[in-house]
Structures are given as C-alpha cells and as structure tokens.
Amino acid sequence: MTQGEILAALESIARERLELAGPLDPQASLIGELRLDSLRLLTLAVEVENRFRIRLEPDEEAAIGTVGDLVALIERKLSAEVGSAR
C-alpha cells in the first residue's frame, strides 16, 4: 500500500469518524492543527487498527505528532507484516 493510499484511507476515517472535512496535510499536527482531543485520538487509533489490521503500541502512538508520522508508521507496520508473512 502506498503512502497516497494510506493518506486517502486516513482522510476517509477523518470524515466518517472524526467529522473532519477536506484533505489531510501530512504536515498537520494531530493535536494542534486538527484539534484532536484524547477521545478523538483514541477513536483515530482504533479506526486505524481496524482499517489496516495492525496493532499500534502505546509508545508508537505517543511518538505520532503529525498526519505524516501516522502515515509512515502505518506503512512500516504494513511492510513488516508483508515481510513476516513470507
């Protein structure tokens, strides 16, 4: 899955579950610019885990500051799963 596909899926989650409109900027801060509070961050984490079938560890979640950070983490997780499935 490409970064563009991951970003598109995140935009879908943002619209459906977080009531955010418009495209997501990879440089946008989840807390600052998107104004996600703790409940909305938890919702995002759960939706990401469900959509991509990955597990986000607490230390990984704590390191996510921007949309781009989240895209990169999802990409790494998906790549690791593909590698371990071989």
C-alpha positions, -999 to 999 in steps of 0.1 A, spaced: 0 0 0 14 34 -10 16 65 12 -10 81 -10 -34 51 -5 -28 53 33 -34 90 33 -67 86 14 -78 59 39 -70 83 68 -90 110 51 -119 87 49 -116 78 86 -113 115 94 -145 123 75 -165 93 88 -154 91 124 -139 125 133 -161 148 113 -131 165 97 -136 179 62 -112 183 33 -78 167 25 -53 160 53 -20 177 51 8 153 60 25 182 80 -7 189 100 -3 183 138 -30 159 151 -34 179 183 -26 215 172 -40 219 137 -66 191 136 -76 198 173 -80 161 182 -86 157 219 -78 124 238 -111 108 229 -108 117 192 -71 104 192 -83 71 207 -111 69 181 -84 75 154 -62 48 168 -90 23 170 -101 31 135 -66 28 121 -61 -6 138 -94 -18 123 -89 -4 88 -53 -15 83 -54 -46 106 -24 -35 125 -16 -30 162 -4 4 174 17 1 206 14 28 232 50 40 227 43 42 189 12 62 195 30 86 218 56 93 190 29 104 164 28 141 161 16 147 125 -5 130 99 27 122 81 41 105 112 10 83 113 12 75 75 49 65 80 41 43 110 12 25 91 35 20 61 62 5 83 37 -18 101 22 -30 68 56 -36 53 66 -56 84 35 -78 81 42 -85 45 78 -94 53 68 -117 81 41 -134 60 68 -146 35 
